[in-house]
Amino acid sequence: MEDLDKLEREITSEIDGSQDLDALENLRVSTLGKKGSISLMLKSLGKMSIEERQHNGPLINGLKVKINEKIQNKKAELE
């Protein structure tokens, strides 16, 4: 899914550009929070066919894990 690759690049760029913990927290909420972009993608899995879910589910979850790790690493760096 090229959209996921593009989204990962955009979010990673924003994480790298975060200069303080507040900006990083705002980014975390906007991507991983209840109404965040990645969370909404996970919620959309229910509307997909079984085949689409089996294909896209692991990709979206993988992106969530990667972004969460990058945010945690950046947070440790800023602290």
N, C-alpha and C positions, 0 to 999 in steps of 0.2 A: 504494500500500500504506500504509494508515493506521498500521500497526504500525511501519513504518520512520520515519514522521514523528514518532510518539510517542517512539520510541527515540532519534531524533536530538535531540528537545527535552530528553529526560531526560539524555542524555550531555552535551549542550551546557551544561545547567544545572550538572552536576557539574564540568565543566571550568571554568566561570566561578567556581564556588565553591571551587576548589582554592586553598589558601593557600601551599602549598610544593611543591617539586619532587618530594618523595617521594610525596605524595598524587596528584600528576599522573601520575607513573610507574605507580603502582598502578592508576589509572584506565585508562591506556594499555594495560597488560597485560590488564586485565579486559575490555576492549572489542576490542582489536586483536591481542592475544597469541594464541598457538597455540590456546588453549581459550577465547578471548574470545567475547563475544556476537556480534560481527559476523563473526568468523572462522568460528564455528559455522554462521551463516547461509549463508556462502559454501560451506561444505562440504555443506550440505543441498541445494544446487543439483543435485547429481548424482542425487538421488532424485526430482527434478521432471521433468515431461514437457518435451519440447523447447520447446513454446510457453511454458510457465511459465518455463523457463530464459531464453528470449530476452527475456521481459518483466522478470523479477525480477533477472537477472544484472546488467544495467547499473544498476539502482536500488541494489542492495546495494553494488556496487563504487563507485558515486557517493557513497554514505553513508560508506564506508570512507575515501575520499579527503577528504571534507569534515571528518570527525572527526579524521583525521590532521593536516590543516592547522590545525584549531582547537587541537589539542594542541600542535603546534609553535609556534603564535603565543603561546599561554599560557606555554609553556616559556620563550620568548624574553623575555616580559614579566616572568616571575618571576626570571630570571637577571639 
